[in-house]
Amino acid sequence: MPKRIIVGNWKMHKTISQAEALIRQIIELYQPDPSVELAVAPPFVALESVNRLLTTTPIKLAAQNVCGKNEGAFTGEISPPMLQELGCHYVILGHSERRHLFGETDQAINEKVHAALQQGLQPILCIGERLEERESDQTHSVIQHQLQRGLAGLEAKDLENLTLAYEPVWAIGTGKAATVDQASEVHSAIRSSVATGWKLNPEHIRILYGGSVTADNAQTLFQSPQINGALVGKACLNSESFVKIAQLAALDS
Ligand code: 13P
């Protein structure tokens, strides 16, 4: 089984000084475990100061978005080389908030995936259906669509440097996480589709679950061998609950 990965998506929370305070608390509480990888995704402006505090720890740095172009007249955008120089290891792409609040298309997300990989940044590609899509039995077609478009043009070796995150939109920020059965069913479909499409060993495909993960429900979710970790929103803004989730992810916990 691959290492479990726990990623804290801080979204648009924490100023630079608040981010420093939070990461100091996380570092103080966190006891690294060889079966778990921990990563934090602070807002862009806090990446440098958080990274400075992470240098003596195994905690990895992630960004929440990136531009699909390396440089040019793209006001307000941040490029893959900028993130790479800042020390980012991962970049979250295709988050449902980017898709639905900021109109990101599968095509734009695919461009970002390619640009990130070219720069040595590992994409965490988010996919997930909306409530009305689940209720009208479209979950699998939506997931397949996002997957095929998001991963278009990638080679098998690229997939080794990419992590998928299943985040059902109805579970994000609602306190209503998917059940372990609901998540496992979709993870299993994602895994077999990617394994077949790119001729990969299904066990090497990393799929995180995201959507109202807490220190209370993480253990149940991690019972499923389909769930290789979590992308955590609200609960990662509290150092104790975030570190607890990481501890529960340890394979012998
Ligand atoms: P919540 O954990 O707050 O539901 O957010 C999940 C998420 O969007 C992580 O990317």
Residues whose N, C-alpha, C, O or C-beta is under 5 A from the ligand:
A	BS01	13P	N9 A171 I172 G173 T174 G210 G211 S212 V213 L231 V232 G233 K234 A235
